[in-house]
């Protein structure tokens, strides 16, 4: 029996049952397995993939919708991967074309590596910004930030959701409500009893990823990062919008080193919704 061509293999929806296959695909491409992140994405978002007749996945990606379920305001694409043995055969383009068709009129966004950017540009995605990845052991120095921060409680969730929708520009309740279980730390910043920012630190291999980072201003986000760092021994990693130059300089002064850039790209819109001045870093580049 002959093996069907890649073009004949059907694209299907992935579920949390595909977690191991997705992690195997990450490992095949030299990425960390990131099972914790895959589990979040496959439950909060919609996975797409092609099964390999020889086992595993030929390709996969995840799309996370924001806004009304029936008609999302924005969809973020992430974890676009093609198995090494099937690379450079057009399968990634085929999967992306399927995702774009499924989205219909919903605007799309993604963070592109330099390797993946030509594929997305060829499909009509435009670069609308950049994010710089920084990582390392954060060193707390004087003077300490003056903004008050504390661990978030269940009673804070409604205020966090209101602030997040205001700043992000779309309702992402189905993702943010998973943060208490997904993250090791979830902290809020307060001013006069009012929540003016929040941030999470979640485990990813040997480090803690800091995100989302939502805050009233740079001083507030500095306080949130410092408070997260004070409660972990792991290195920190985050992806900061390059327009936040003061914050990037500050984290580098405190031990985080540059680790590369991603292009923020969009399809169907010229800029992301919300208020970028208060949106400092995403939950993960795979989910916007």
Buried (B, 14 or more C-beta within 10 A) or exposed (E): EEEEEBEEBEBEEBEEEBBEBBBBBBEBEEEEBBBBBBBBBBBBBBBBBBBBEEEBBBBBBBBBBBBEEEEBBBBBBBBBBBBEEBBEBBBBBBBBEBBBEBBEEBBBBBBBEEEBBEBBBEBEBBEBBBBBBBBBBBEEEEEEBEBBBEEBEEEBBEBBBEBBBEBBBBBBEBBBBBBBEBBEBBBBBBEEEEBBBBBBBBBBBEBBBBBBBBBBBBBBBBBBBBBBBEEBEBBBBBBBBEBBEEBBEBBBEBBBEEEEBBBBBBBBBEEBBBEBBBBBBBBBBBBB
